Amino acid sequence: HLGKEVMYEILRRYYEEYKFENADITGFINICEEVSEKDLSEFFSPYFDN
């Protein structure tokens, strides 16, 4: 559980970095891990690994 404030910061940072570019999942995951200071690979792996 990341919490509401961390999630808001993730969304704010993602928007700021990609507002004039093509967004991608790698960038989103990287920002999630940077902001949360957690390794989220186990969380995202079932959804995005082949």
C-alpha positions as CSV (number, residue, x, y, z in Angstrom):
1,H,0.0,0.0,0.0
2,L,1.5,3.3,-1.1
3,G,-0.9,5.7,0.4
4,K,-2.9,8.5,-1.0
5,E,-0.2,11.2,-0.8
6,V,2.4,9.0,-2.5
7,M,0.0,8.2,-5.2
8,Y,-0.9,11.8,-5.8
9,E,2.9,12.6,-6.0
10,I,3.4,9.8,-8.5
11,L,0.6,11.1,-10.7
12,R,1.8,14.7,-10.5
13,R,5.4,13.7,-11.4
14,Y,4.3,11.5,-14.2
15,Y,2.1,14.2,-15.7
16,E,4.9,16.8,-15.4
17,E,7.4,14.6,-17.1
18,Y,5.2,13.3,-19.9
19,K,2.7,16.1,-20.6
20,F,4.2,16.9,-24.0
21,E,5.5,13.5,-24.8
22,N,4.4,10.0,-25.5
23,A,3.9,8.3,-22.1
24,D,5.0,4.7,-21.5
25,I,4.7,2.1,-18.8
26,T,8.5,2.0,-18.1
27,G,8.5,5.7,-17.2
28,F,5.4,5.2,-15.0
29,I,7.0,2.3,-13.1
30,N,10.3,4.2,-12.7
31,I,8.4,7.2,-11.2
32,C,6.4,4.9,-8.9
33,E,9.6,3.4,-7.6
34,E,11.4,6.7,-7.2
35,V,8.6,8.4,-5.4
36,S,7.7,5.4,-3.2
37,E,11.3,4.5,-2.6
38,K,10.2,0.8,-3.1
39,D,11.0,-1.9,-5.5
40,L,7.6,-2.5,-7.2
41,S,8.7,-5.1,-9.7
42,E,6.8,-7.9,-8.0
43,F,3.6,-5.8,-8.1
44,F,3.9,-4.8,-11.8
45,S,5.4,-8.1,-13.1
46,P,2.2,-10.1,-13.5
47,Y,0.7,-7.3,-15.6
48,F,3.6,-6.3,-17.8
49,D,6.0,-9.2,-18.1
50,N,5.6,-11.7,-20.9
